[in-house]
Amino acid sequence: MAKPSKPSDPMKRVTLDIETSPIKGKVWGIRNQFLSLDQIDEPTRMLSIAAKWYGQSKTWFWSDWTSGGHEAMVQAAWNLVNEAEVIIHYNGKSFDMRHLNREFKEQGLGEPSQYQYIDLYQKVKQKFALPSYKLEYVLRWLGAPGKIQHSGFKMWNQVMDGDEKARRLFRRYNIGDVVKTEWVYDELRGWIDGHPNMQLFVPRGDRPGCPVCGSTNVNLDGTAPRGNLSRVQKYQCKDCDKFFRGKLAVDQAEER
């Protein structure tokens, strides 16, 4: 099984996306069904995962049918999550990461090292009033092509039945979601409140640096009060458009 290269990004950001199988069970009809535990034949499982270290061109893909099978896929996912400092995803906090944690536990792996989330689904909902928050709509709203099109549930059935053509499309679809999610992150990172502070990973000394992207390519943007006794300098990053404030009082910053 190929191992991904180490992250070159100092923040160790990884964008990931998983695909899962449907629950298999027996039902009495096709509308408004509730399945008891006795009706479940096979619970959901992870079918594939695609991941990309931020700033690198390669997107990695593992699945039930690639080298090493399910066990190797889960181990590769654990290695990535354990290495990462920040995980970027779309609705991953409530979906991808919970499924991954189940897979880690079932395979006897410990909990990965702690990391921070950037869940773009939640960030978009917080900032923008849109008719839909699906990744497909957000991509088109931002002026990009949508997700890779497929036949829906039919493709999942073909993939699980071993259809090689469907699996190739499935791989493109999974990888495409990762690439497009990273693109959305780049487009919106200046809007993200609570973004992990890049200055903790790339210290700039006394030079003002953007807390989101780390750039020192910034414009002055006036001052803002800090308490009742001093003011701090405001800046805007020219690379990601993020507004931020300096740490020193204006008179202290001038002395330096």
Number of C-alpha atoms within 10 A of each C-alpha: 11 9 9 16 10 12 18 12 13 12 19 19 24 24 26 30 25 25 19 14 16 15 11 12 14 11 13 9 8 6 7 6 9 10 12 10 8 8 13 13 10 11 10 11 17 20 22 25 25 24 27 24 25 22 13 13 9 13 17 18 23 24 22 18 16 13 13 14 15 20 15 16 24 26 16 20 23 21 15 24 23 15 18 22 18 20 23 25 27 28 19 23 18 10 13 19 19 12 18 20 17 14 21 19 11 11 13 9 14 12 12 15 12 11 14 13 16 24 19 24 18 15 19 20 12 12 11 9 9 12 8 11 18 13 20 16 17 18 18 12 13 12 9 14 12 17 16 14 8 13 8 8 10 10 17 20 14 15 20 14 11 11 13 12 11 20 19 11 16 21 17 14 17 21 24 18 24 25 21 20 23 23 14 20 21 12 13 17 19 21 18 19 13 10 16 18 14 18 18 12 14 15 12 15 8 11 10 24 24 28 23 24 22 20 18 15 14 20 14 14 14 12 16 15 13 14 8 6 7 14 19 20 21 20 22 20 24 14 15 20 19 20 19 20 20 19 15 16 17 17 12 12 14 8 6 7
